[in-house]
């Protein structure tokens, strides 16, 4: 008993919690992980492709419970602008991916992107990278003091014959040794180690064939390493968990006497539970109701929005029609929110009284296919409609290919307020997202045939909720979204 009391006291003294956390730590599509620590706060960045603002920053104080904090890329200022603005073209599956993220106290700069960056003890910045996809030579570049130009580049390591393609590089330093973490997609993560940024490097496995956390999904892989203030290290990786996307998991890292890291496993596999790295800290929950007093960092627009076509009002989020189109995937100002897995429900309360003839507004489930439930105004008639079969083309650079069709319709007699709801399960396999509507917020009517939530990694993205409003005849109408609610059970 004295030993147990002493052990518990030691845990509390070091900030380690005796409580366990569950993997995955956050069941959302937050891919291409990079994670850093600044003092007692951890920050996490992820890929967002064509969603804007891009590269979300999440914040945590215990590495397990994360809240949305900001974005690193306010707008997708890429070429061609017409595609990223959904003007006459689209940029689906392009944009921000495989990014990196770091903090440099020497020049007070906090975010960098593309490949993997190390800020050394003296403030020197190094980037580990490949010159192109599917090449086997790893390079390191030294950057200028302001980080804006390259001053040296050198090949430091070449994939040997026992490996195929390695990608997703991240660079670190510990006890005078340099480490470059990469993923061998078939079976795990490797980590070359050297005494200088320029090598020479030898490599070992950080984890190899380390099991799956959820049946039907991949093993955790890629991601990043992060140190705690007390010198312990953790690995944040992601699971290929389609249709939910790439989902983060966390494990402690052990270090050998000669400086090699390995993920701490149980019987050779990632554990579904580990002790909390630090004392559990509560952050803003993903679930709950948002009445749009502001537009929070948990939201992203599908492509760059038209900022003149939305605003926060005393009644909520007003969406004015920004596009005249009959194709959901070409409509600007669809506001998206990542689905919370493994299952959750999203509900919006929408004031549709100011819709114009031809307008369509509502709640959508979408990835590279989509289905929605919403309000359609034709002349003086308002109807609640379920629309399905909308899709992008996987064989034509993810361009819109099918506008879908109406599946169900019911006339609305009160031209004012409507509640719309969708429920979805994003565990492995093909599943159905279902829809309901209510005219009073209490009595619900199931509607339509649901949308097929396909389990495919072709698109490299998970399904999302979305709120939309577009015109098919002329701009000028609007809706006000009074609230958006997510009901589900976070794993931690």
N, C-alpha and C positions, 0 to 999 in steps of 0.2 A: 504493500500500500504506500509506503514511504517512497519507493522508487517511482510508482505511477504518479504520485503527487509532484515529485521533482520533475518528472518528464513533462507533465502538463505545464508546470510553472516555466520550464525552459521554452516550451512552445510559445507561451504568452509573452515571454520576455523578448523573443526574437520576432514577434509579430506574425508568427505562423499560426494559422487557425487549425484547431483540432477537427473542424467540420470538413466534410468532403464536398466536392463539386462534381457535377455531371458533365460528361462529354456527349455530344458537342456542347460547347459552352454557350453558343448563341446560334439558334437554328434559323439562320438567314443567309442569303447569297452574298457573301463578303469575300470575294476571291482575290488571289494574288496578294496575299497578306504581306504587309510589312508592319512591324510593331517596334516601338521604341519606348524608353523611359526617360522622363525629365523630372529629376528630384523624386517625389513620391507618386507621380502621376504617369500612367501609361497611355500611349496614343497608338491608334491602329488605323491604317489606311488600306483601301481596297480598290479594285477596278470597277468601273461603271460603264465602260464602252460609250454608247451614244446618249447616255442620260446626263442631264445638266441641272444644277452644277455637278461637276465631276469629282471623283476621288474623295469619298466621304472620310472624315476624321471622327473616329469614335474615341471615347475617353473612359478610363477605368482606374480604380485605385487598388484593385485586388487581382487583376488579370482575368477575372471570370465574369464579372458583371459590368457590362458596357452600356454607355449611353451615346446617342448621336450628339456630336459637338459642333462640327463645321464641315466645310468642304475646302479642298486645296485649289480647285479650279473653278472659279466663279462662272465662267462661260466657256463653251467649246469653241475657242478661237482658232479653228483649224480650216484647212482648205480641202474641198471647195465649200465656201460658206453657205451656198444655196442648199447643199445636202444637209449640213448640220443644223440649218434653220428650217428644214422641211419646207423649203420654198418650191423648187421645181424638181427636187431630187430628195433622196434620203441617205442616211449613213448608218443604217442598222448594222450592228455587230462590229462597228469601227469605233474610233475614238480612244478612250483611255483603257489600257490593259497592260499587265505586267509592269506596273509602276514600282518605283521605290520611294522611300520616305525616310527623312532623317532630320536631326536638329544640330546646328552648328553654333555653339555659344560664342565662338570667336568673332563671327560676323553677324550674329543675331538674325540668322536666316533659318527657317524652320522646315521647309518642305522642298524636296527635289524629286524628280521623276525620271524614269527610264533606266532599267537595269538595277544594280545594287550598289549602294554607296556606303563607304566608311568615312567618318570624320575622325581622324587620328587624334592622339592626345595633344599634339601641337596645333591642331586646327587644319592640317593638311587634308584635303579631300581626295579620296580614291574611288574610282568606279570600276567594278568588275562587270564584264560584259562579253557577249559574243558579237561578231561583226554582222551576222545574219542568221536567220532561222536554219536549224539543222546543220550547223557547223560544229566541229569538234574541238576547236581551239579557243581557250578562254584567255581574254585579255584583261589587263589592268591599266587604267589611265589615271595619271595624276592631274588634278585640276589646278587652275590658278587660284590665288588667294580669295578672289571674289566668286569663284565657282563657275565662271562664265566661259572659260576657254580651257582647252586641253594643253598641257605643257609637256607631257610625256606619255607614251603608250608603249606597251610591251606585251608580247605573248608570254603567258606564265605557266600554262598547263594545257595538255592535250588529252582528251578522253582516250583511255587505253582500250585494248581489244575486248576486254571483258564487259564493257559498257557500250550502249548505243548512243542515243542523243541525251544530253543533259542540259537543263534549262533552269530558269527561275532563280538566278544567282542573287545571293546576299553576302555582304562582306562584313567581317567582325574582327575585333582584336581582344585578346585575353592573355594576360601575363606575358606580354611581349611577343606572342605568337599571332599570326594572321590566319584567319579562317574564311573560306569562301563556300557558302552553302549552296548546293544545287539539287535539283530533283531529277532522278532517273525514273521517268513516269511509270515504267512497267512495275517497279518493285520497291521503291523507297528513295531516301535522300542520301546523298554523299556529301562529304566535307573535306576538301583539300586543305592542308595545313602547311604553313611555311614560316620561317623566321624573319622574312622581309615581305613587303607588299609585292615585290618582284620575283619572289620564289627563292629557291626552288620549292615546289609543292609536292607532297605525297598525299594520298587520300585514304579514307576509310568510310564505312557506312555510319551515318548517324542513326538510321533505322533501316531495316531490311526485312521485307515480307512480314511486317509487324501487325498483321491481322486487320479486321474490319470492326468498326464500332457499331455499324448498323448493317444488317444483312441486306445484300444487294447493292451496297455502295462500295466505293473504293476504300483502301486503307488511307489514313491521314498521310499527307505528303506536301511537299513544297513549303511555303510559308517562311517564317523567320525565327530567329533566336532573340531573346531579350534577357538582360541581367537585372537582378534585384539589387537593392542597395547593400544587402548583406553578402553579396558575392554569389548567390545561387543563380542558376540560369533555367529558363523555360523555353520550350519549343511550341510555337503556335503554328499549326498546319491546317490544311483544309481537306475536307472529304468531298470527292465528286459525288454529290448527292442529288442528282437530277430525279425529278423535275424541280427540286428546290434550289438547285444551283450548287455552288461550292461553299461548304459550311465549315466554320472554324472549330478546331479541337485543340486542347492544351495538355501538355505533359511536361513533367520535370526532366531535367537533363543531368546525367551523372558525368563526372570527369575522371579519367584515368590518371594515374600518377605521372604519365608522360604527356598529358595534355590533350587527350582525345575525348571528345564528347560522344555520348550515346543517349538516346531517349530511354527513360526509365520505363520498362515494360513489366507486365505480369504474365508469366509463362510465355514470354516471347512476343506478346501482343500489347498494343495500346490498351490501357484500362478504361472502362466506362466511368470509373470514379477515381479521383486522386484527392489527397488533402488540399484544402485551399492554400495557395502560396502565401497569402497574407490574411490578416483579419478581414472578414467579409465587410464590404462597404456597399450600402444601398445607393443606387443611382436612379435616374428617371426611367420609369418602366416603359417598355414598348407597347404594352397593352393599355387600354383605357380610351377615353373620349377626348378628342381635340376639337375645340369650338373655334379654332382659327383666330385667336387674338393676334397671332403672328404666323408666319410661314416657317415652321421649324426645320432643322437640318435633317430630319428623318425622311423628308420628301425630296424627290428629284423629278424634273420634267422629262418627258420623252422628246429628246433633242432639245436644242435651245428654244426657250419660250419667246413669245412676243410679249415684252414687259408692259406694253400699253393695253394688253387685253386681259389683265387680271389685277385685282387689288384686294386688300384686306379692308373690310368695312365693319361697321358696328354689328352687322348681322352675320358675318362670317366671310368666307372666301368667295368673291364674285368672279366668275369666269364669263367674260364676254367672248363671243365667237371670234376666233382669230383666223379661221380658214374656211373657204368654201370648197367642199369636197364631198364625195360620197364614199370615201375610203377611210376607215378609222386610222389606218397606219400612215396616212398623209395629213392627219389633223394635228395642228399645233396645239400646244398648251394642255396636253394630257398630263396630269399630275400623278406620279406613281409613288408607291410605297412597297417595300419588300414584304413578301409574305412571311409570316411567322410560322415555322413548322414546329412539330410535324403536322399539326392541323390548327386552323384558326378561322375566324369569321370576321368579315369587314362589313360595316354598316355605314351608309351615309344618309343624312337628312338633307333634302334638296328642295329649294324654293324655285319652282319652274314657271312662275307666273309671268315672267318677262321674256320667255322664249319667243322667237319670231317664227313665222311660217317656214317650214323646212328644217328647223333646227333639231339636233339630236344631242341629248345629254344624259349621262348616267354613270354607272359603275361597271368596270371591265376587269376581267382576268385576262392577262396576256403575257406571252413570251414571243415566239415567232408565229404562233397562232393566237386567236383571240375570240372571246365571246363576251357579250355585254347584255346588261339589263338596264333599261333607261326610259326616258320620256321622249316621244316623238310628237312634234306639232306639224300637222298638215291642215292648212287653212285655219279654221277656228276649232278644230278637233285636236284634243290631246289624248295620246294613248300611251300606256306602258307596254313596252316591246322587249322581247328577248331576241337577240341577233347573234348568229353563230356562223362558223365556217370561214372566218376571216384569216388570212395567212400571208406570210412572206415566202419567197421562193428560195429554197436551199440551193438550187442549181443556178440561180441568177443573182448572186451577190446579195441575197436577202432583200431583194426589191419586193414591194407589194405585188401580190399575184392573184389574190382572191378576195373580193369585197364581202363575201359571205351573203347570208340571206336571213330574212325574218322567219323566226320559228314560232313565235307566239305573240298575241296582241290582245289587249283589253282596253276599252275606252275608259278614260278618267272623267268623272263627273264633277270633281272638285278641282278647279284650275288654280292650284296653289302649292301645297306641300306634299311631298312623297318621301317615303323611306325605302331604300334599296339595300339589299343584303346579298352577300355571296359567302359561301363556306367551301373550304378546300382542304384536302389532305395531300401533302407532298412527299409521302413516303414512296419507296420504289414501286414501279409499276404504273400502268396507265389507269388513271382515276378520273372521276367526274367532279368538276366544280359546279355547285348547285346555286340556284338563284331564288330569291323571294322578294316580294314587295309588300308594302303596307301603306294604307292611306291615313292611319292614325298613330303609327308607331307601336301599336299593341298587338293587333291581329295581323298575322302574316299569311300570305298566299304563296305557295310554291309555284314556280313559273318556268316554262320552257323545258328543254331536255338536257340542260347542263352542257358544259364545255369539257372536251377531253383534255385532261392535263397530261400531256405526253411526257414520258421519261426518256429524254434524249439529250446527249451532250453535244450535239452538232453545233448548237448556237452558243455554247459556253456561258449561258446565262440561265438564271432561275426565273420562275414565274413571278409576276407582280400583280398587285392591285393597282387600279388606275381610276381617276375621276376625269371625265372629259365633257366637252361641249363644243360642237362644231356645226357650221351651217352647210346646208346643201343648196340653198338658193341665193342668199345674200347675207352679209354680215350686219350686225346691229342688235341681235338678241343677246340675252344673258341669263345666267342662273346664279343663284347664291347657295353655296354649300354651307349649311348651318353647322354641320359637325361631321367628323369622320371618326369611327370607333373600331378598334381591334379587340376582339375577345379571343383569348387563347391562354395557354399555360406555358410560360417560359421554363426552361429546364433547370434554371438556377435562380 
